[in-house]
Amino acid sequence: MTTISVRRGDSWIIDITGIGDISARTKLWFCAKENPDTEEDSEAIVKVEETAGLQVIAGSAASVAGNATITVTDENAGDITITVKAVETKKTSTTTSARWDVQWQEADVDGAESNDGGLFKITGDVTRDIT
């Protein structure tokens, strides 16, 4: 289980390695939730899809899909980088107990595959007024 630690208000660049062979994927998602057992994907802290970009931020539909990306750096090993721009991360709240995972879908598989994921922690930024 891997812990991802990020700071609210900063751009997030999250490198995840070794999730397994994703070369046959047709879709790829990264998602983090405070309560994954009870929250819908539309209530996630963040949800990004490889081709559609940012879908959800701070429990609301994203207004600018291009403010987040998933870049696959090695599809055979399953190495990816998730980037979320600061303009979006400042909408989030601090948390120490959220969970994340990466899920992918393949054309010949009914359903989706996912990695083990882990904890997702957001620490607060101290200076918030930068005007």
N, C-alpha and C positions, 0 to 999 in steps of 0.2 A: 504494500500500500504506500503510495507516494503522497506527500503533503505538498500542495502548491500554496505558496504565500505571496500575496500581492498587496499593493498599497492603493487605497481609494484615492482617486484624483490623479494618479500617474498612469501613463500608458502601460498596459500589461503585455509583456512578451513572455509567453509560456512555452517552454520546450518540453515535449513529452517524447520519450524514446522507448523503443522496444515493445510496442503494443501488439506486434505480430504482423503477419503478411496482410496488407490491405490493398494489394495490387488489383484485385478483382472487384473493388468497391464500386457501387453506383451512387452512394451517398455516404457522407461522413459528418458526424456531429460531435461537438464538445458542449457539455452542459454541466452547470453547477447549481445545486439547490440546497436551501437550508433544511428542508424536510422532504427528502425524496420519496418517502412512503406515502405522503399525503398531498404533495404539491403536483399540479399539472405542469407540463413543460412551459406553458404560457405564464407561469408564476416563478420561473427560474431567476436566479441571480444573473446568470448569463447563459445564452444559448447561441451557438454559432454553427452554421452549416457551411461546408466547403464551397459549394457553388452559389449559395444564396446569401452568404455573409451573416451579419448580425441579425438575429431573429427576435431575441428577448434580452432586455437589460433591466435589472432591478424590478422584476415582476411585471413589466409592461412591454408591449410590442415595440420593437425598435423602429425609429423613424428614418434612420440612415443605415441601410444594410452595409454600405461600404466602410463603416467605422470599425469593422472587425473582420478578420480573415483567418482561415486555416490554410497553411502552406504545408504540403507534404514534402519532406526533404529526403526521405528514403521509404518508398512504399513497400519494399520487401521486408525491411526490418520493422516498419511501422513507426517511423520517426516523423513527428509533426511539430509545427510551431503555430500557436494561436496568438494573434495580436489583437488587442482591443484598445482603441484610442482613448486618451484621457478624458475627452469631452463626454464619453459614455461612462467611464469608471467613476467619475465624480457623482454619478447618480446612485451608486451602491451604498450600502451600509456596512459597518464593520461586522465581522463574524469570525468565530473561531471553530464553529462546528458544522459548517456546510460540507457537502460531499460533491465530488465531481466524477465524471466518467467520459470516455470516448466511445461512441457507438458507430458502427458502419453497417451498411446493407450491401448485399451482393445479389446480382440478378438471378442466380440459380439457387438462392437460399430463401426459404420462407421465414420472415422475421428479420432480426438483426443480431449482429455479434457485438460484444462489448468487452472492454478491458476491465481490470479490477478497480480502476479509479483510485480514489483516496480522499483525504481531507482537503478542504479548500478554505483558506484563511485570508481574510481581508483586514489589514490594519488601517487605522485612521491616519489621515494626513493632518499635520498640526496646523500649518498655515493654509487657510482656505480662501482668504480674500487676496487675490493677486492683482487687483486693479490699481 
